[in-house]
Amino acid sequence: MRAVELLVNQVGHWTPERWRDRGEPVHRLVQSFADQSADLASTPRRPVPRLSDLALPDQLRVVTADLIAAGPTPAQTAAAAADLAALRTLLT
């Protein structure tokens, strides 16, 4: 998903100081995508471990790939893209 790559490119080079209080919204999106993936696959939801902020871009890539593989509807895909866009705006 192009929107994920845009976000990863935006934050992938951030230092711990820059991440300061910005990690939680990214982790919430990671968890949301993981939950949507689980729902689509009819599997139990599981908490995504809260690793360091520097790991968040990789976690986002992984859960996005899982979500795409789960086969979301066009409406779900559009909602995920909107969530990503809102997060990018929040982080700027």
MDTraj code that builds the backbone (N, CA, C; nanometers):
import mdtraj as md
import numpy as np

residues = "MET ARG ALA VAL GLU LEU LEU VAL ASN GLN VAL GLY HIS TRP THR PRO GLU ARG TRP ARG ASP ARG GLY GLU PRO VAL HIS ARG LEU VAL GLN SER PHE ALA ASP GLN SER ALA ASP LEU ALA SER THR PRO ARG ARG PRO VAL PRO ARG LEU SER ASP LEU ALA LEU PRO ASP GLN LEU ARG VAL VAL THR ALA ASP LEU ILE ALA ALA GLY PRO THR PRO ALA GLN THR ALA ALA ALA ALA ALA ASP LEU ALA ALA LEU ARG THR LEU LEU THR".split()
xyz = np.array([
    [0.0856, -0.1171, 0.0000],
    [0.0000, 0.0000, 0.0000],
    [0.0906, 0.1240, 0.0000],
    [0.0696, 0.2068, -0.0966],
    [0.1539, 0.3257, -0.1143],
    [0.1520, 0.4167, 0.0094],
    [0.0378, 0.4289, 0.0731],
    [0.0272, 0.5163, 0.1905],
    [0.1182, 0.4695, 0.3039],
    [0.1364, 0.3388, 0.3169],
    [0.2251, 0.2864, 0.4213],
    [0.3691, 0.3253, 0.3909],
    [0.4089, 0.3107, 0.2649],
    [0.5454, 0.3480, 0.2281],
    [0.5703, 0.4972, 0.2511],
    [0.4705, 0.5793, 0.2238],
    [0.4851, 0.7229, 0.2504],
    [0.5077, 0.7491, 0.3992],
    [0.4299, 0.6821, 0.4824],
    [0.4450, 0.7005, 0.6269],
    [0.5801, 0.6478, 0.6743],
    [0.6181, 0.5298, 0.6267],
    [0.7468, 0.4723, 0.6667],
    [0.8614, 0.5630, 0.6232],
    [0.8529, 0.6175, 0.5029],
    [0.9559, 0.7107, 0.4569],
    [0.9584, 0.8375, 0.5415],
    [0.8429, 0.8774, 0.5911],
    [0.8337, 0.9978, 0.6738],
    [0.9008, 0.9772, 0.8094],
    [0.8832, 0.8595, 0.8686],
    [0.9286, 0.8389, 1.0066],
    [1.0468, 0.7436, 1.0203],
    [1.0817, 0.6731, 0.9152],
    [1.1837, 0.5692, 0.9243],
    [1.3211, 0.6174, 0.9673],
    [1.3517, 0.7414, 0.9468],
    [1.4834, 0.7965, 0.9816],
    [1.4823, 0.8758, 1.1127],
    [1.3681, 0.8795, 1.1804],
    [1.3571, 0.9588, 1.3021],
    [1.4483, 0.9058, 1.4121],
    [1.4997, 0.9974, 1.4912],
    [1.5796, 0.9634, 1.6089],
    [1.4844, 0.9399, 1.7268],
    [1.5344, 0.8768, 1.8338],
    [1.4484, 0.8595, 1.9515],
    [1.3925, 0.9922, 2.0032],
    [1.4697, 1.0988, 1.9952],
    [1.4211, 1.2288, 2.0425],
    [1.3023, 1.2768, 1.9591],
    [1.3093, 1.2540, 1.8309],
    [1.1999, 1.2990, 1.7451],
    [1.0739, 1.2160, 1.7679],
    [1.0926, 1.0886, 1.7982],
    [0.9780, 1.0018, 1.8243],
    [0.9061, 1.0411, 1.9526],
    [0.9786, 1.0960, 2.0455],
    [0.9346, 1.1260, 2.1815],
    [0.7918, 1.0834, 2.2150],
    [0.6918, 1.1574, 2.1780],
    [0.5530, 1.1239, 2.2139],
    [0.4710, 1.0851, 2.0913],
    [0.5375, 1.0477, 1.9847],
    [0.4665, 1.0155, 1.8608],
    [0.4496, 0.8658, 1.8381],
    [0.5104, 0.7841, 1.9206],
    [0.5047, 0.6401, 1.8999],
    [0.3689, 0.5786, 1.9278],
    [0.3002, 0.6298, 2.0276],
    [0.1720, 0.5688, 2.0654],
    [0.0680, 0.5730, 1.9533],
    [0.0505, 0.6849, 1.8838],
    [-0.0479, 0.6831, 1.7748],
    [-0.0109, 0.5841, 1.6639],
    [0.1180, 0.5685, 1.6386],
    [0.1602, 0.4722, 1.5363],
    [0.1299, 0.3306, 1.5845],
    [0.1605, 0.3029, 1.7108],
    [0.1319, 0.1692, 1.7636],
    [-0.0183, 0.1412, 1.7639],
    [-0.0991, 0.2409, 1.7923],
    [-0.2450, 0.2204, 1.7875],
    [-0.2889, 0.1802, 1.6468],
    [-0.2300, 0.2424, 1.5446],
    [-0.2644, 0.2050, 1.4072],
    [-0.2157, 0.0634, 1.3766],
    [-0.0963, 0.0294, 1.4216],
    [-0.0449, -0.1068, 1.4038],
    [-0.1423, -0.2067, 1.4660],
    [-0.1871, -0.1788, 1.5882],
    [-0.2808, -0.2695, 1.6549],
    [-0.4137, -0.2760, 1.5808],
    [-0.4608, -0.1635, 1.5323],
    [-0.5861, -0.1602, 1.4572],
    [-0.5770, -0.2467, 1.3317],
    [-0.4672, -0.2338, 1.2579],
    [-0.4498, -0.3153, 1.1371],
    [-0.4400, -0.4637, 1.1730],
    [-0.3710, -0.4958, 1.2819],
    [-0.3608, -0.6353, 1.3254],
    [-0.4986, -0.6898, 1.3629],
    [-0.5785, -0.6096, 1.4316],
    [-0.7138, -0.6519, 1.4688],
    [-0.8012, -0.6741, 1.3460],
    [-0.7933, -0.5829, 1.2497],
    [-0.8719, -0.5982, 1.1272],
    [-0.8313, -0.7244, 1.0524],
    [-0.7027, -0.7518, 1.0492],
    [-0.6512, -0.8718, 0.9840],
    [-0.7063, -0.9969, 1.0508],
    [-0.7015, -0.9989, 1.1826],
    [-0.7527, -1.1138, 1.2577],
    [-0.9017, -1.1330, 1.2323],
    [-0.9763, -1.0248, 1.2318],
    [-1.1204, -1.0344, 1.2065],
    [-1.1481, -1.0919, 1.0679],
    [-1.0752, -1.0448, 0.9682],
    [-1.0950, -1.0942, 0.8319],
    [-1.0574, -1.2409, 0.8187],
    [-0.9588, -1.2845, 0.8948],
    [-0.9136, -1.4235, 0.8889],
    [-0.9886, -1.5126, 0.9879],
    [-1.0836, -1.4554, 1.0609],
    [-1.1596, -1.5286, 1.1630],
    [-1.0675, -1.5962, 1.2647],
    [-0.9674, -1.5216, 1.3086],
    [-0.8765, -1.5693, 1.4123],
    [-0.8849, -1.4741, 1.5309],
    [-0.8429, -1.5201, 1.6480],
    [-0.8499, -1.4325, 1.7654],
    [-0.7589, -1.3104, 1.7507],
    [-0.8048, -1.2007, 1.8041],
    [-0.7203, -1.0808, 1.8103],
    [-0.6127, -1.1029, 1.9155],
    [-0.4939, -1.0535, 1.8847],
    [-0.3822, -1.0643, 1.9786],
    [-0.3147, -0.9281, 1.9906],
    [-0.2673, -0.8957, 2.1098],
    [-0.1971, -0.7676, 2.1237],
    [-0.0637, -0.7704, 2.0483],
    [-0.0357, -0.6616, 1.9797],
    [0.0935, -0.6457, 1.9130],
    [0.1906, -0.5933, 2.0177],
    [0.3049, -0.6591, 2.0345],
    [0.4007, -0.6115, 2.1353],
    [0.4420, -0.4674, 2.1083],
    [0.4541, -0.3906, 2.2146],
    [0.4979, -0.2510, 2.2014],
    [0.6491, -0.2498, 2.2118],
    [0.7136, -0.2585, 2.0972],
    [0.8590, -0.2540, 2.0916],
    [0.9038, -0.1084, 2.0944],
    [1.0313, -0.0859, 2.0721],
    [1.0800, 0.0521, 2.0716],
    [1.0190, 0.1279, 1.9543],
    [1.0178, 0.2578, 1.9656],
    [0.9642, 0.3416, 1.8582],
    [1.0342, 0.3150, 1.7256],
    [1.1627, 0.2855, 1.7316],
    [1.2391, 0.2638, 1.6087],
    [1.1934, 0.1392, 1.5328],
    [1.1237, 0.0473, 1.6002],
    [1.0724, -0.0737, 1.5356],
    [0.9340, -0.0530, 1.4744],
    [0.8688, 0.0568, 1.5055],
    [0.7315, 0.0786, 1.4591],
    [0.7164, 0.0781, 1.3069],
    [0.8065, 0.1387, 1.2298],
    [0.7894, 0.1320, 1.0844],
    [0.7876, -0.0120, 1.0322],
    [0.8742, -0.0975, 1.0882],
    [0.8750, -0.2373, 1.0452],
    [0.7476, -0.3091, 1.0884],
    [0.7012, -0.2822, 1.2097],
    [0.5760, -0.3431, 1.2543],
    [0.4611, -0.3011, 1.1635],
    [0.4595, -0.1757, 1.1240],
    [0.3534, -0.1272, 1.0363],
    [0.3574, -0.1983, 0.9016],
    [0.4761, -0.2170, 0.8471],
    [0.4880, -0.2899, 0.7199],
    [0.4324, -0.4316, 0.7319],
    [0.4673, -0.4999, 0.8405],
    [0.4250, -0.6389, 0.8590],
    [0.2739, -0.6494, 0.8727],
    [0.2143, -0.5679, 0.9597],
    [0.0694, -0.5805, 0.9798],
    [-0.0078, -0.5337, 0.8568],
    [0.0480, -0.4410, 0.7812],
    [-0.0172, -0.3987, 0.6570],
    [-0.0156, -0.5119, 0.5559],
    [0.0964, -0.5816, 0.5450],
    [0.1036, -0.6969, 0.4545],
    [0.0032, -0.8038, 0.4964],
    [-0.0100, -0.8257, 0.6274],
    [-0.1085, -0.9222, 0.6770],
    [-0.2503, -0.8788, 0.6417],
    [-0.2776, -0.7507, 0.6577],
    [-0.4110, -0.6989, 0.6276],
    [-0.4430, -0.7153, 0.4795],
    [-0.3492, -0.6824, 0.3940],
    [-0.3713, -0.6966, 0.2499],
    [-0.3923, -0.8434, 0.2144],
    [-0.3131, -0.9320, 0.2746],
    [-0.3260, -1.0754, 0.2478],
    [-0.4603, -1.1306, 0.2942],
    [-0.5198, -1.0676, 0.3945],
    [-0.6486, -1.1140, 0.4470],
    [-0.7649, -1.0792, 0.3549],
    [-0.7409, -0.9946, 0.2555],
    [-0.8444, -0.9635, 0.1573],
    [-0.9513, -0.8672, 0.2045],
    [-0.9136, -0.7471, 0.2427],
    [-1.0151, -0.6504, 0.2862],
    [-1.1047, -0.6071, 0.1702],
    [-1.2233, -0.5634, 0.2045],
    [-1.3146, -0.5102, 0.1033],
    [-1.2616, -0.3745, 0.0570],
    [-1.3110, -0.3240, -0.0549],
    [-1.2696, -0.1897, -0.0968],
    [-1.2979, -0.0838, 0.0104],
    [-1.4092, -0.0969, 0.0803],
    [-1.4414, -0.0001, 0.1860],
    [-1.3408, -0.0097, 0.3008],
    [-1.3011, -0.1308, 0.3370],
    [-1.2023, -0.1478, 0.4435],
    [-1.0657, -0.0938, 0.4007],
    [-1.0316, -0.1154, 0.2754],
    [-0.9054, -0.0628, 0.2233],
    [-0.9068, 0.0896, 0.2256],
    [-1.0166, 0.1486, 0.1853],
    [-1.0287, 0.2947, 0.1863],
    [-1.0210, 0.3488, 0.3289],
    [-1.0830, 0.2799, 0.4232],
    [-1.0785, 0.3236, 0.5630],
    [-0.9359, 0.3149, 0.6175],
    [-0.8640, 0.2089, 0.5828],
    [-0.7247, 0.1950, 0.6265],
    [-0.6392, 0.3066, 0.5678],
    [-0.6607, 0.3377, 0.4414],
    [-0.5856, 0.4464, 0.3773],
    [-0.6167, 0.5806, 0.4439],
    [-0.7416, 0.6017, 0.4805],
    [-0.7794, 0.7259, 0.5488],
    [-0.7140, 0.7340, 0.6867],
    [-0.7086, 0.6213, 0.7576],
    [-0.6423, 0.6187, 0.8885],
    [-0.4939, 0.6524, 0.8747],
    [-0.4313, 0.5984, 0.7715],
    [-0.2902, 0.6281, 0.7461],
    [-0.2693, 0.7756, 0.7148],
    [-0.3548, 0.8310, 0.6316],
    [-0.3425, 0.9728, 0.5957],
    [-0.3602, 1.0617, 0.7185],
    [-0.4554, 1.0269, 0.8034],
    [-0.4778, 1.1051, 0.9253],
    [-0.3560, 1.0974, 1.0172],
    [-0.2963, 0.9799, 1.0260],
    [-0.1778, 0.9651, 1.1098],
    [-0.0609, 1.0452, 1.0536],
    [-0.0425, 1.0428, 0.9233],
    [0.0651, 1.1220, 0.8624],
    [0.0477, 1.2700, 0.8944],
    [-0.0757, 1.3171, 0.8882],
    [-0.1032, 1.4574, 0.9203],
    [-0.0710, 1.4860, 1.0669],
    [-0.1101, 1.3957, 1.1542],
    [-0.0843, 1.4122, 1.2974],
    [0.0655, 1.4182, 1.3276],
    [0.1432, 1.3424, 1.2542],
    [0.2864, 1.3325, 1.2820],
    [0.3687, 1.4461, 1.2235],
    [0.3079, 1.5308, 1.1403],
    [0.3853, 1.6399, 1.0803],
    [0.3823, 1.7631, 1.1677],
])
top = md.Topology()
chain = top.add_chain()
for i, resn in enumerate(residues, 1):
    res = top.add_residue(resn, chain, resSeq=i)
    for name in ("N", "CA", "C"):
        top.add_atom(name, md.element.get_by_symbol(name[0]), res)
traj = md.Trajectory(xyz[None], top)
